Amino acid sequence: MCSLPVPQEPLRQVAVTRGTHGNEMCGVHLVRHWLQAPGELQRPSFSAMPVLANPAATAACRRYMDHDLSRTFTLPFLNSTATPDDPYEVTRARELNELLDLHNTKANTGVCLISEASHNALNLHLCHYLQLQNPGLPCRLLQYDLPGMETYSLESVSKDGICLEMGPPASGELRADLFSRMRALMASILDFIELYNQGMAFPAFEIDIYRNLGKVDFPRTADSDLDGTVHPQLQDHDFEPLSLTSSFLLFIPLISFCCIIAIATI
């Protein structure tokens, strides 16, 4: 990655959103904390504002009320004429324009930054900065945009939007370790923006970028019911290379899995 040039226009306003999914609790409680103590987000060169993206779903501790808010930021939704019958999340999407969106996931992703494009120099250098600041904590960068596909997530409507995904808590669960880690990472992100605004030089570097090349469905029966699950040796090993040897197994049949459980519980 090339060096990051001195900004022509420093970032002056940053919105930190959470509660896009109402059952991902680390960021929900962080935003509630920041709403009471907004000074923690502020830096000399810019103003940061905490935003609870989906208040109704957060109050209900549900992923969403009518429509997944994280899939609602598309032109057909954003440009359509508002009506009283619109889904709650469609109405909310028209009200939001964010930069940083905080998520939890049940997947064992660890710390993962999700960016719309691999050519966004600011986001690439941000990820590298977090890696340098947290050498013992893997921080990966996932490029989620695919050719020919319209972007749909909350952060895609801003110029330099980025999503911070952290796992693996269960839905509705607040874990102290992930809460503290997300809070510290947000401080590092805001520190990076401050250094960027001050004209600090960020040298060139190399970084791995993960892309979605395709999907592999679970084994299924003729009735489309699940007939297998992820092999135990692969479970929770996100972002690790697959060992494609002759003995490699991606899935384990449910019948074999049930037998293993039965033997283990005797």
N, C-alpha and C positions, 0 to 999 in steps of 0.2 A: 504494500500500500504506500502511495506517495505521501510526502509530508503534508501537513495541514496548513494551508495558507492563512495569513493574517485576515481576520474577518473584515469584509467590506462594511457589513452592518451587524454589529454585535446583537446577540439575542437579548431582548429587553423584557419580554414577558414569557413566563413558563407556567403552564398549568400541569399539576400533578393529579391525575385522576385515579380513582379506585372505586370499587363497587360496580364496575361494568357487569360483573357476575355477582349477584347478591349473596352467594354462599361461599365466597373466597375471602376468609376473614382477616388475614394478616393486613392486607392493604386497607380494608374497611376500617379497622381500628386505628391504623396509622393516620388515615385521613381525618378521623374523628379527633385524634390527638392533635394533628396540625391545625384543625379548625379552631381548637382551643388555644394552641400555642403556635401561631403562624410564623413567629420569628425564627423558628428552627429551619425553615425553608429559605429564608431570605439571604441574599448575598449583595455586596455593595453595588454591582453593576446591573442587576436585573431584579424584577419582582416575580415571585413565585406564588401561585394560588392553588390551594388544595380544593379538589372538586369531588364530591360523591356522585358518581355518574348515574347510578340507577337506584335512587332512594327507595322506591317501592319494593323492588326485589330484595334490597338489603334488609328492609324492615321485616320482610317475610322469610328471610334466609333461604331464598330460592335463586336459582341461576338466572331466571328472568320471569317476567309476568306473562307476556303475550308472545314475544319474539326475541330471539337472542340478540341483545344489543350489540354484541361484538360482530354480528353479521349484518348489521343494519345500515352501515355507512356506505351505501351505494347510491349512484345517481338516481335510479328510479325512486328510491325512498326519499332522498334528500331534496329532490326537485319536484316531487309530487305536491299537489294542492292539499293542504291540511283539511281534514274533516273530523267531526266529533267521533266517528267510529274508528279512527286510526288506532292501531295497537299502541300501547303505552310506550314501548321502546322506540317506535318510529317517531312519535312526538318528541321523545327525549333526544333522539339522535339529531334532530334539527336544531336543538338548543346547544349542542356541544361542539367545541373546536379545541382539541387537546394536543399536547406534545408528549407527555409521559403517561403511560397507562400501566398500572401495576396489577399483576395477576398471580394467583396460585393455581397449581395444577396437581392432580392426583398422580401424574406421571413422575418418575424419578429423574426430572430434568436437571436438578440442582439450579444454578443460576443461568438463565438463558435470556439474551436480548433478541427480540424479534424485530427486524427492520424490513421495510418494504423493498428496498433496493440495495444491491451490493455496491453501487457507485456513489452512495451517500457518504462522503468523506468524513463528515462530522460524526455520524453514527459509528463508522469503523474505528475512528480514533477514540471515541468514547469507550467502546468495548475493549480496545487495547489498553486504555488508561485503567479501567477496572481490573484487568488482568494483572497489570503491574502493581496496583495498590493492594491486591488480594492474591498473592502468589500461591497460597495454599487452598484457594477456593476456585475451582474451574468456572470460568465465565465464557459461555459459548454464544456465537452469533448465528442466528437462523434467518435466512432470507426466505420470506414466505411468498413473494409475488411470483407468479408463473406466467409465461408468455400467453397472451390472449385471454387472460382472466382479469376481471375487474376486482380491485381491492375493495374490502368490505368492513375492515375493523376500525375502531375508534381513532387510533393514532394515524391512520392513513389520510385523514382529512387535513392534517397540518403539514407544514413544509418539511420539518425535521422530526416527524413523529417516530417514537420508538416504544416498544412494549417490553417491560421487565417481567418475565415469567419465572416463578420459583416453586419448586416442588420438593417433597410430595406430601402435603397435608390432605386429609380427607375433607370432603365438602362440609362446610359449617364448622370446621375445626380451627382453633387458634393455637398455634404452637409457638412457645416462647422463643425457641432458637431461630425459627424462620422469621418471626416478627422482628427480632433484634437484627438479624442479618439484612432484611429488607430495609430497615431504617438506616443502617450503616451504609448500604449501597446507595440509597437515595442521597445521603450526604455526600458521597464520593461523586455521584453524577452532577450534583449542583456545584461542587467544587470544580469539576472539569469545565462546566459552562462558564464559571467565573474566570478560570485561567484562559479559556478561549476568548472571552470578551476582552481580557487584558492584553491580548496579542501574544501570548506565550507560543513559542515555536514547538511544534510536535513533530519529531523526526519520522522518517519513513520506517516501515516495519512490514513483517509478514504475518498473516493471520489466516486461520482456517475459517471458512464459511460453510455452513451446512445448508443444503437445499433439499426440498422435497422433490424427488425424482419419480415417485410413484407410490402406489399403495398395494399392499398384499392383504387380502381378506382372510379371516379365520376359516379353517375347514368347516364346511356346513353339510347338513344332511339334505336329502331331496326336498324336505319341507323348509329349508333355509334356517333350521335351528343350528346352533353352535355344535360342532362335532369335535372341537379341539381347542386348546388354549396355548398361550406362550410357554415354551419349554422352561422348566425351573432354572436351568443354567443360564438362560437369557433374561429372565425376569429382573427388572430394575437395573439393567445394564444399558441405559439410554446413552446414545452418542458413542457407543463403542463399536469398533469394526466387527463384522461377522466373520467367523472362521469357516469359510466355505470349503470344508473337507468332505470326504466321502461319508464320514460319520456325523456330519452336522445335521441337527434337527432344529427347525424353527418352531414347530408346534409339537405338542404331545396330545394324542387322542384322549378324549374325555374318559373312555373306558379304562385306559391304562392309568390315567390320573386318579380315577376313583379307586382302582386297585391299590395304588401307592398309599392313598390316604387310609384305606381299610387296613392294610398291613401295619402302617405306622401307629394306628390307634388300638390295635389288639393288645 
